[in-house]
């Protein structure tokens, strides 16, 4: 299998920066949807992270003809029965901002003791290339939801998520550190290994 280009099925610049940084040494030109203005937002209406990731990769490949990689990520809070999960990006409603979602989560979790604030980020990556079965890989990072935001980096729920074994939230960590332990980083490492095998570079 020969892959010269790969398009990330996202307009999210933060997500694209993380993925591009982790793929830069693979010898493949990594594009985003910004290179394909005719491709609009893909509606994420599947009931699972896996379904959304595969749908986005499949549709972007069909529209661009370029091998496509997509991810869907959810924050799963155990106290909330793994909510918001697949609805993480719109937890506070349609058009919600990162700050809106964080505020709602803090409100819902108000008064919940530390021992019951466990959570995990789960990320699913899908890769669609011509003439090959689709690839799906999953990455999980466990931690806790803290009681007030910390840090100005990252995006989404990063200011509220303290990964197990660390004293910095994702929003306080340098990108290189976060990428090494994050859910998306772990999923991408698995995808890199699968890609290297398919590219004959194992």
TITOR-182684 format. One record per atom (N, C-alpha, C): residue in three letters; residue number from 1; atom name; x, y, z. Coordinates in steps of 0.02 Angstrom, whole numbers. Example, Ala and Ser with C-alpha at 12.3 -4.5 7.8 and 13.67 -1.06 7.14 Angstrom:
2
ala, 1, N, 660, -284, 390
ala, 1, CA, 615, -225, 390
ala, 1, C, 660, -165, 390
ser, 2, N, 642, -112, 354
ser, 2, CA, 684, -53, 357
ser, 2, C, 645, 2, 394
//
This chain:
202
unk, 1, N, 42, -60, 0
unk, 1, CA, 0, 0, 0
unk, 1, C, 44, 62, 0
unk, 2, N, 28, 110, -43
unk, 2, CA, 66, 172, -48
unk, 2, C, 21, 230, -28
unk, 3, N, 42, 268, 22
unk, 3, CA, 6, 328, 42
unk, 3, C, 54, 387, 41
unk, 4, N, 41, 435, -2
unk, 4, CA, 81, 496, -4
unk, 4, C, 50, 552, 35
unk, 5, N, -18, 552, 35
unk, 5, CA, -55, 605, 69
unk, 5, C, -107, 574, 114
unk, 6, N, -124, 612, 165
unk, 6, CA, -175, 591, 213
unk, 6, C, -212, 654, 234
unk, 7, N, -278, 651, 232
unk, 7, CA, -317, 709, 254
unk, 7, C, -351, 694, 320
unk, 8, N, -342, 740, 367
unk, 8, CA, -375, 734, 431
unk, 8, C, -445, 765, 425
unk, 9, N, -495, 726, 442
unk, 9, CA, -564, 747, 432
unk, 9, C, -587, 795, 487
unk, 10, N, -555, 853, 489
unk, 10, CA, -572, 902, 540
unk, 10, C, -555, 973, 517
unk, 11, N, -594, 1021, 542
unk, 11, CA, -577, 1091, 536
unk, 11, C, -551, 1118, 602
unk, 12, N, -550, 1076, 653
unk, 12, CA, -529, 1097, 720
unk, 12, C, -453, 1104, 721
unk, 13, N, -430, 1166, 726
unk, 13, CA, -358, 1178, 721
unk, 13, C, -319, 1147, 779
unk, 14, N, -349, 1145, 839
unk, 14, CA, -314, 1115, 896
unk, 14, C, -304, 1040, 886
unk, 15, N, -358, 1007, 864
unk, 15, CA, -354, 936, 852
unk, 15, C, -304, 921, 796
unk, 16, N, -307, 962, 743
unk, 16, CA, -262, 952, 686
unk, 16, C, -189, 960, 707
unk, 17, N, -174, 1009, 749
unk, 17, CA, -106, 1020, 773
unk, 17, C, -80, 959, 811
unk, 18, N, -122, 931, 853
unk, 18, CA, -101, 871, 891
unk, 18, C, -87, 813, 844
unk, 19, N, -133, 800, 798
unk, 19, CA, -125, 743, 753
unk, 19, C, -66, 753, 706
unk, 20, N, -59, 814, 678
unk, 20, CA, -3, 826, 632
unk, 20, C, 64, 818, 667
unk, 21, N, 69, 841, 729
unk, 21, CA, 131, 835, 766
unk, 21, C, 150, 762, 776
unk, 22, N, 101, 719, 786
unk, 22, CA, 115, 649, 799
unk, 22, C, 125, 608, 736
unk, 23, N, 109, 637, 678
unk, 23, CA, 117, 601, 614
unk, 23, C, 174, 627, 571
unk, 24, N, 209, 679, 596
unk, 24, CA, 255, 716, 552
unk, 24, C, 313, 675, 527
unk, 25, N, 333, 623, 563
unk, 25, CA, 392, 584, 541
unk, 25, C, 373, 521, 504
unk, 26, N, 311, 516, 481
unk, 26, CA, 288, 455, 448
unk, 26, C, 302, 455, 373
unk, 27, N, 326, 513, 347
unk, 27, CA, 341, 518, 276
unk, 27, C, 279, 526, 233
unk, 28, N, 226, 553, 262
unk, 28, CA, 163, 563, 227
unk, 28, C, 142, 636, 235
unk, 29, N, 120, 668, 181
unk, 29, CA, 95, 737, 186
unk, 29, C, 28, 736, 221
unk, 30, N, 22, 771, 276
unk, 30, CA, -39, 770, 316
unk, 30, C, -77, 836, 305
unk, 31, N, -136, 831, 275
unk, 31, CA, -177, 889, 261
unk, 31, C, -236, 892, 309
unk, 32, N, -272, 947, 309
unk, 32, CA, -334, 952, 346
unk, 32, C, -389, 972, 297
unk, 33, N, -450, 976, 321
unk, 33, CA, -505, 996, 277
unk, 33, C, -499, 1067, 253
unk, 34, N, -455, 1106, 282
unk, 34, CA, -444, 1174, 258
unk, 34, C, -417, 1173, 186
unk, 35, N, -386, 1117, 166
unk, 35, CA, -361, 1111, 98
unk, 35, C, -416, 1092, 48
unk, 36, N, -476, 1078, 75
unk, 36, CA, -532, 1057, 32
unk, 36, C, -594, 1097, 51
unk, 37, N, -596, 1161, 29
unk, 37, CA, -650, 1206, 50
unk, 37, C, -720, 1181, 32
unk, 38, N, -725, 1138, -19
unk, 38, CA, -791, 1114, -39
unk, 38, C, -820, 1063, 9
unk, 39, N, -778, 1038, 53
unk, 39, CA, -802, 989, 102
unk, 39, C, -827, 1026, 164
unk, 40, N, -890, 1021, 177
unk, 40, CA, -918, 1055, 236
unk, 40, C, -911, 1012, 298
unk, 41, N, -945, 1033, 350
unk, 41, CA, -944, 994, 413
unk, 41, C, -982, 929, 403
unk, 42, N, -954, 875, 429
unk, 42, CA, -988, 810, 426
unk, 42, C, -1031, 804, 488
unk, 43, N, -1094, 790, 478
unk, 43, CA, -1140, 783, 534
unk, 43, C, -1123, 720, 574
unk, 44, N, -1111, 730, 639
unk, 44, CA, -1093, 674, 683
unk, 44, C, -1156, 649, 718
unk, 45, N, -1193, 605, 684
unk, 45, CA, -1257, 584, 710
unk, 45, C, -1259, 510, 730
unk, 46, N, -1200, 478, 731
unk, 46, CA, -1198, 408, 753
unk, 46, C, -1205, 405, 829
unk, 47, N, -1223, 347, 855
unk, 47, CA, -1234, 340, 926
unk, 47, C, -1172, 318, 964
unk, 48, N, -1117, 307, 927
unk, 48, CA, -1054, 287, 959
unk, 48, C, -997, 327, 931
unk, 49, N, -941, 330, 968
unk, 49, CA, -881, 362, 944
unk, 49, C, -855, 327, 882
unk, 50, N, -858, 260, 883
unk, 50, CA, -835, 221, 825
unk, 50, C, -874, 239, 763
unk, 51, N, -941, 244, 770
unk, 51, CA, -983, 260, 713
unk, 51, C, -969, 328, 684
unk, 52, N, -959, 377, 727
unk, 52, CA, -944, 445, 703
unk, 52, C, -877, 448, 668
unk, 53, N, -826, 416, 698
unk, 53, CA, -759, 418, 668
unk, 53, C, -759, 386, 599
unk, 54, N, -791, 328, 593
unk, 54, CA, -793, 293, 529
unk, 54, C, -833, 333, 478
unk, 55, N, -889, 362, 499
unk, 55, CA, -930, 401, 453
unk, 55, C, -891, 460, 425
unk, 56, N, -856, 496, 468
unk, 56, CA, -818, 555, 445
unk, 56, C, -762, 535, 397
unk, 57, N, -725, 482, 414
unk, 57, CA, -670, 461, 370
unk, 57, C, -696, 437, 303
unk, 58, N, -751, 399, 305
unk, 58, CA, -779, 372, 242
unk, 58, C, -805, 428, 197
unk, 59, N, -840, 477, 226
unk, 59, CA, -868, 531, 186
unk, 59, C, -814, 577, 158
unk, 60, N, -763, 591, 199
unk, 60, CA, -709, 635, 175
unk, 60, C, -669, 601, 120
unk, 61, N, -657, 537, 127
unk, 61, CA, -622, 501, 73
unk, 61, C, -664, 503, 8
unk, 62, N, -729, 492, 14
unk, 62, CA, -773, 493, -44
unk, 62, C, -773, 561, -79
unk, 63, N, -768, 615, -40
unk, 63, CA, -770, 682, -67
unk, 63, C, -703, 707, -94
unk, 64, N, -648, 681, -66
unk, 64, CA, -582, 707, -86
unk, 64, C, -541, 658, -127
unk, 65, N, -555, 594, -121
unk, 65, CA, -515, 543, -154
unk, 65, C, -448, 532, -121
unk, 66, N, -437, 564, -63
unk, 66, CA, -374, 558, -26
unk, 66, C, -386, 514, 36
unk, 67, N, -341, 468, 51
unk, 67, CA, -348, 429, 113
unk, 67, C, -365, 475, 171
unk, 68, N, -415, 456, 211
unk, 68, CA, -441, 501, 262
unk, 68, C, -438, 469, 331
unk, 69, N, -420, 510, 380
unk, 69, CA, -419, 489, 449
unk, 69, C, -464, 535, 489
unk, 70, N, -506, 505, 531
unk, 70, CA, -551, 545, 573
unk, 70, C, -551, 518, 643
unk, 71, N, -566, 561, 690
unk, 71, CA, -572, 538, 758
unk, 71, C, -636, 564, 789
unk, 72, N, -661, 527, 838
unk, 72, CA, -713, 554, 881
unk, 72, C, -692, 538, 952
unk, 73, N, -701, 588, 994
unk, 73, CA, -677, 583, 1063
unk, 73, C, -732, 601, 1111
unk, 74, N, -735, 565, 1166
unk, 74, CA, -785, 581, 1216
unk, 74, C, -754, 580, 1286
unk, 75, N, -781, 623, 1329
unk, 75, CA, -763, 621, 1400
unk, 75, C, -816, 579, 1435
unk, 76, N, -795, 527, 1468
unk, 76, CA, -841, 481, 1502
unk, 76, C, -831, 487, 1577
unk, 77, N, -880, 517, 1610
unk, 77, CA, -877, 527, 1683
unk, 77, C, -915, 470, 1716
unk, 78, N, -880, 432, 1758
unk, 78, CA, -911, 372, 1786
unk, 78, C, -971, 388, 1831
unk, 79, N, -967, 443, 1869
unk, 79, CA, -1023, 463, 1912
unk, 79, C, -1086, 477, 1871
unk, 80, N, -1076, 498, 1808
unk, 80, CA, -1132, 515, 1764
unk, 80, C, -1147, 459, 1715
unk, 81, N, -1129, 398, 1733
unk, 81, CA, -1140, 340, 1689
unk, 81, C, -1110, 349, 1620
unk, 82, N, -1048, 375, 1621
unk, 82, CA, -1008, 386, 1560
unk, 82, C, -1034, 441, 1515
unk, 83, N, -1075, 485, 1543
unk, 83, CA, -1094, 546, 1507
unk, 83, C, -1038, 597, 1516
unk, 84, N, -1029, 646, 1470
unk, 84, CA, -1069, 658, 1411
unk, 84, C, -1052, 613, 1351
unk, 85, N, -997, 577, 1353
unk, 85, CA, -982, 527, 1301
unk, 85, C, -984, 554, 1231
unk, 86, N, -1024, 521, 1189
unk, 86, CA, -1028, 540, 1118
unk, 86, C, -1056, 611, 1108
unk, 87, N, -1087, 638, 1160
unk, 87, CA, -1116, 706, 1155
unk, 87, C, -1070, 759, 1186
unk, 88, N, -1007, 742, 1198
unk, 88, CA, -962, 787, 1233
unk, 88, C, -957, 857, 1202
unk, 89, N, -953, 860, 1136
unk, 89, CA, -943, 925, 1104
unk, 89, C, -1005, 969, 1105
unk, 90, N, -1062, 940, 1119
unk, 90, CA, -1125, 978, 1122
unk, 90, C, -1162, 965, 1187
unk, 91, N, -1125, 954, 1240
unk, 91, CA, -1153, 938, 1305
unk, 91, C, -1200, 993, 1330
unk, 92, N, -1180, 1055, 1319
unk, 92, CA, -1220, 1112, 1342
unk, 92, C, -1271, 1135, 1290
unk, 93, N, -1278, 1096, 1236
unk, 93, CA, -1327, 1112, 1184
unk, 93, C, -1294, 1128, 1117
unk, 94, N, -1334, 1132, 1064
unk, 94, CA, -1308, 1148, 997
unk, 94, C, -1271, 1215, 998
unk, 95, N, -1213, 1216, 966
unk, 95, CA, -1174, 1278, 963
unk, 95, C, -1136, 1294, 1027
unk, 96, N, -1134, 1247, 1074
unk, 96, CA, -1099, 1259, 1137
unk, 96, C, -1025, 1271, 1126
unk, 97, N, -996, 1315, 1166
unk, 97, CA, -924, 1327, 1164
unk, 97, C, -890, 1279, 1214
unk, 98, N, -824, 1277, 1211
unk, 98, CA, -787, 1237, 1260
unk, 98, C, -804, 1260, 1331
unk, 99, N, -806, 1326, 1340
unk, 99, CA, -820, 1354, 1406
unk, 99, C, -891, 1335, 1429
unk, 100, N, -939, 1336, 1383
unk, 100, CA, -1008, 1317, 1400
unk, 100, C, -1010, 1245, 1426
unk, 101, N, -976, 1201, 1391
unk, 101, CA, -977, 1130, 1410
unk, 101, C, -943, 1120, 1478
unk, 102, N, -888, 1155, 1489
unk, 102, CA, -853, 1149, 1553
unk, 102, C, -896, 1175, 1611
unk, 103, N, -930, 1230, 1599
unk, 103, CA, -973, 1258, 1651
unk, 103, C, -1029, 1210, 1669
unk, 104, N, -1059, 1179, 1619
unk, 104, CA, -1113, 1132, 1633
unk, 104, C, -1087, 1072, 1671
unk, 105, N, -1029, 1046, 1651
unk, 105, CA, -1002, 988, 1686
unk, 105, C, -987, 1004, 1759
unk, 106, N, -958, 1062, 1772
unk, 106, CA, -943, 1082, 1841
unk, 106, C, -1007, 1089, 1882
unk, 107, N, -1059, 1115, 1850
unk, 107, CA, -1123, 1123, 1885
unk, 107, C, -1153, 1056, 1903
unk, 108, N, -1152, 1010, 1855
unk, 108, CA, -1180, 943, 1867
unk, 108, C, -1140, 905, 1920
unk, 109, N, -1074, 919, 1923
unk, 109, CA, -1031, 883, 1969
unk, 109, C, -1021, 920, 2035
unk, 110, N, -1056, 976, 2044
unk, 110, CA, -1047, 1015, 2106
unk, 110, C, -1064, 974, 2167
unk, 111, N, -1018, 972, 2215
unk, 111, CA, -1030, 935, 2277
unk, 111, C, -1012, 862, 2275
unk, 112, N, -994, 836, 2216
unk, 112, CA, -974, 766, 2211
unk, 112, C, -904, 758, 2241
unk, 113, N, -895, 712, 2289
unk, 113, CA, -830, 706, 2322
unk, 113, C, -776, 681, 2275
unk, 114, N, -713, 696, 2292
unk, 114, CA, -657, 678, 2248
unk, 114, C, -655, 604, 2229
unk, 115, N, -672, 560, 2275
unk, 115, CA, -667, 488, 2261
unk, 115, C, -718, 466, 2209
unk, 116, N, -767, 508, 2194
unk, 116, CA, -818, 489, 2145
unk, 116, C, -814, 530, 2081
unk, 117, N, -758, 565, 2071
unk, 117, CA, -750, 609, 2014
unk, 117, C, -708, 577, 1958
unk, 118, N, -701, 512, 1960
unk, 118, CA, -662, 477, 1909
unk, 118, C, -692, 484, 1840
unk, 119, N, -649, 487, 1789
unk, 119, CA, -671, 494, 1720
unk, 119, C, -618, 467, 1673
unk, 120, N, -637, 461, 1611
unk, 120, CA, -587, 443, 1560
unk, 120, C, -604, 479, 1495
unk, 121, N, -552, 498, 1460
unk, 121, CA, -559, 520, 1391
unk, 121, C, -551, 458, 1348
unk, 122, N, -595, 449, 1300
unk, 122, CA, -589, 393, 1252
unk, 122, C, -591, 421, 1182
unk, 123, N, -542, 401, 1142
unk, 123, CA, -537, 425, 1073
unk, 123, C, -535, 366, 1026
unk, 124, N, -572, 371, 972
unk, 124, CA, -573, 319, 920
unk, 124, C, -551, 351, 854
unk, 125, N, -500, 322, 823
unk, 125, CA, -476, 344, 758
unk, 125, C, -496, 295, 704
unk, 126, N, -518, 322, 648
unk, 126, CA, -536, 280, 591
unk, 126, C, -495, 303, 531
unk, 127, N, -471, 255, 492
unk, 127, CA, -433, 270, 432
unk, 127, C, -464, 233, 373
unk, 128, N, -479, 270, 320
unk, 128, CA, -508, 241, 259
unk, 128, C, -461, 256, 202
unk, 129, N, -437, 202, 169
unk, 129, CA, -393, 208, 111
unk, 129, C, -421, 165, 55
unk, 130, N, -404, 181, -8
unk, 130, CA, -433, 142, -64
unk, 130, C, -408, 70, -64
unk, 131, N, -454, 25, -75
unk, 131, CA, -437, -45, -84
unk, 131, C, -414, -82, -22
unk, 132, N, -425, -52, 37
unk, 132, CA, -403, -84, 99
unk, 132, C, -461, -82, 150
unk, 133, N, -463, -131, 194
unk, 133, CA, -514, -128, 248
unk, 133, C, -501, -67, 292
unk, 134, N, -555, -37, 317
unk, 134, CA, -547, 20, 362
unk, 134, C, -512, -2, 426
unk, 135, N, -474, 44, 454
unk, 135, CA, -440, 32, 518
unk, 135, C, -474, 72, 573
unk, 136, N, -484, 42, 631
unk, 136, CA, -511, 76, 690
unk, 136, C, -464, 63, 748
unk, 137, N, -444, 115, 783
unk, 137, CA, -401, 107, 842
unk, 137, C, -429, 151, 899
unk, 138, N, -421, 127, 960
unk, 138, CA, -448, 161, 1018
unk, 138, C, -392, 179, 1068
unk, 139, N, -399, 237, 1099
unk, 139, CA, -353, 257, 1152
unk, 139, C, -392, 283, 1212
unk, 140, N, -370, 267, 1272
unk, 140, CA, -404, 288, 1334
unk, 140, C, -353, 319, 1381
unk, 141, N, -373, 373, 1414
unk, 141, CA, -333, 403, 1467
unk, 141, C, -379, 416, 1526
unk, 142, N, -361, 388, 1584
unk, 142, CA, -403, 395, 1644
unk, 142, C, -377, 450, 1689
unk, 143, N, -423, 479, 1727
unk, 143, CA, -405, 532, 1773
unk, 143, C, -465, 552, 1815
unk, 144, N, -466, 615, 1837
unk, 144, CA, -521, 641, 1877
unk, 144, C, -541, 710, 1852
unk, 145, N, -604, 728, 1868
unk, 145, CA, -629, 795, 1852
unk, 145, C, -618, 839, 1913
unk, 146, N, -577, 891, 1905
unk, 146, CA, -563, 935, 1962
unk, 146, C, -621, 985, 1971
unk, 147, N, -618, 1024, 2024
unk, 147, CA, -676, 1065, 2042
unk, 147, C, -675, 1135, 2011
unk, 148, N, -619, 1155, 1982
unk, 148, CA, -617, 1219, 1947
unk, 148, C, -564, 1216, 1893
unk, 149, N, -572, 1253, 1838
unk, 149, CA, -525, 1249, 1781
unk, 149, C, -455, 1269, 1800
unk, 150, N, -406, 1236, 1769
unk, 150, CA, -336, 1253, 1778
unk, 150, C, -300, 1249, 1710
unk, 151, N, -264, 1302, 1692
unk, 151, CA, -224, 1301, 1632
unk, 151, C, -258, 1336, 1573
unk, 152, N, -216, 1361, 1528
unk, 152, CA, -241, 1397, 1470
unk, 152, C, -227, 1362, 1404
unk, 153, N, -196, 1304, 1406
unk, 153, CA, -181, 1268, 1345
unk, 153, C, -236, 1218, 1328
unk, 154, N, -222, 1177, 1277
unk, 154, CA, -269, 1125, 1259
unk, 154, C, -336, 1153, 1234
unk, 155, N, -387, 1112, 1239
unk, 155, CA, -453, 1132, 1217
unk, 155, C, -505, 1086, 1247
unk, 156, N, -568, 1100, 1236
unk, 156, CA, -621, 1057, 1263
unk, 156, C, -621, 1056, 1339
unk, 157, N, -622, 996, 1366
unk, 157, CA, -624, 987, 1439
unk, 157, C, -555, 984, 1471
unk, 158, N, -504, 999, 1433
unk, 158, CA, -435, 993, 1458
unk, 158, C, -423, 1030, 1525
unk, 159, N, -451, 1090, 1536
unk, 159, CA, -438, 1124, 1599
unk, 159, C, -468, 1089, 1661
unk, 160, N, -514, 1042, 1649
unk, 160, CA, -547, 1007, 1705
unk, 160, C, -521, 936, 1716
unk, 161, N, -478, 912, 1671
unk, 161, CA, -458, 842, 1673
unk, 161, C, -387, 834, 1699
unk, 162, N, -381, 801, 1755
unk, 162, CA, -315, 787, 1785
unk, 162, C, -300, 713, 1775
unk, 163, N, -254, 695, 1731
unk, 163, CA, -240, 625, 1717
unk, 163, C, -207, 590, 1777
unk, 164, N, -223, 527, 1785
unk, 164, CA, -194, 488, 1840
unk, 164, C, -118, 491, 1839
unk, 165, N, -89, 503, 1898
unk, 165, CA, -16, 503, 1905
unk, 165, C, 17, 569, 1889
unk, 166, N, -22, 621, 1874
unk, 166, CA, 6, 687, 1857
unk, 166, C, -25, 741, 1901
unk, 167, N, 12, 796, 1910
unk, 167, CA, -14, 852, 1950
unk, 167, C, -32, 912, 1906
unk, 168, N, -31, 902, 1840
unk, 168, CA, -52, 953, 1793
unk, 168, C, -112, 929, 1754
unk, 169, N, -160, 975, 1741
unk, 169, CA, -214, 958, 1696
unk, 169, C, -187, 956, 1624
unk, 170, N, -227, 928, 1578
unk, 170, CA, -207, 929, 1508
unk, 170, C, -195, 1001, 1484
unk, 171, N, -233, 1049, 1511
unk, 171, CA, -225, 1119, 1489
unk, 171, C, -163, 1152, 1517
unk, 172, N, -131, 1121, 1566
unk, 172, CA, -69, 1148, 1594
unk, 172, C, -7, 1116, 1564
unk, 173, N, -16, 1060, 1531
unk, 173, CA, 41, 1022, 1504
unk, 173, C, 66, 1050, 1438
unk, 174, N, 132, 1047, 1426
unk, 174, CA, 157, 1059, 1358
unk, 174, C, 126, 1007, 1310
unk, 175, N, 116, 1026, 1248
unk, 175, CA, 85, 981, 1200
unk, 175, C, 122, 915, 1193
unk, 176, N, 189, 918, 1195
unk, 176, CA, 228, 856, 1188
unk, 176, C, 214, 807, 1244
unk, 177, N, 205, 833, 1305
unk, 177, CA, 190, 790, 1362
unk, 177, C, 120, 762, 1356
unk, 178, N, 73, 805, 1341
unk, 178, CA, 3, 783, 1334
unk, 178, C, -3, 730, 1279
unk, 179, N, 29, 741, 1222
unk, 179, CA, 24, 694, 1166
unk, 179, C, 50, 625, 1185
unk, 180, N, 99, 624, 1230
unk, 180, CA, 128, 560, 1249
unk, 180, C, 84, 517, 1293
unk, 181, N, 35, 548, 1326
unk, 181, CA, -7, 509, 1373
unk, 181, C, -81, 513, 1357
unk, 182, N, -101, 557, 1311
unk, 182, CA, -172, 569, 1300
unk, 182, C, -207, 511, 1264
unk, 183, N, -271, 511, 1269
unk, 183, CA, -314, 463, 1234
unk, 183, C, -301, 466, 1159
unk, 184, N, -298, 527, 1132
unk, 184, CA, -287, 534, 1060
unk, 184, C, -217, 511, 1042
unk, 185, N, -169, 527, 1084
unk, 185, CA, -100, 505, 1072
unk, 185, C, -94, 430, 1072
unk, 186, N, -129, 397, 1119
unk, 186, CA, -126, 324, 1123
unk, 186, C, -160, 291, 1064
unk, 187, N, -217, 319, 1043
unk, 187, CA, -251, 292, 983
unk, 187, C, -207, 302, 922
unk, 188, N, -175, 360, 917
unk, 188, CA, -134, 374, 859
unk, 188, C, -71, 330, 858
unk, 189, N, -44, 315, 916
unk, 189, CA, 15, 271, 917
unk, 189, C, -4, 202, 889
unk, 190, N, -63, 177, 908
unk, 190, CA, -86, 113, 881
unk, 190, C, -97, 119, 806
unk, 191, N, -125, 176, 784
unk, 191, CA, -137, 186, 713
unk, 191, C, -71, 191, 675
unk, 192, N, -23, 225, 704
unk, 192, CA, 44, 229, 672
unk, 192, C, 73, 159, 662
unk, 193, N, 67, 117, 713
unk, 193, CA, 94, 49, 708
unk, 193, C, 58, 10, 653
unk, 194, N, -8, 17, 649
unk, 194, CA, -46, -17, 597
unk, 194, C, -27, 10, 528
unk, 195, N, -18, 76, 524
unk, 195, CA, 1, 107, 461
unk, 195, C, 70, 85, 439
unk, 196, N, 116, 82, 485
unk, 196, CA, 185, 61, 468
unk, 196, C, 186, -11, 442
unk, 197, N, 144, -53, 470
unk, 197, CA, 139, -121, 445
unk, 197, C, 112, -121, 374
unk, 198, N, 59, -82, 363
unk, 198, CA, 29, -80, 296
unk, 198, C, 76, -46, 246
unk, 199, N, 116, 0, 270
unk, 199, CA, 163, 34, 224
unk, 199, C, 227, -6, 214
unk, 200, N, 232, -62, 249
unk, 200, CA, 292, -104, 243
unk, 200, C, 352, -77, 280
unk, 201, N, 339, -38, 335
unk, 201, CA, 394, -8, 373
unk, 201, C, 400, -36, 443
unk, 202, N, 368, -94, 454
unk, 202, CA, 372, -121, 521
unk, 202, C, 443, -145, 536
//
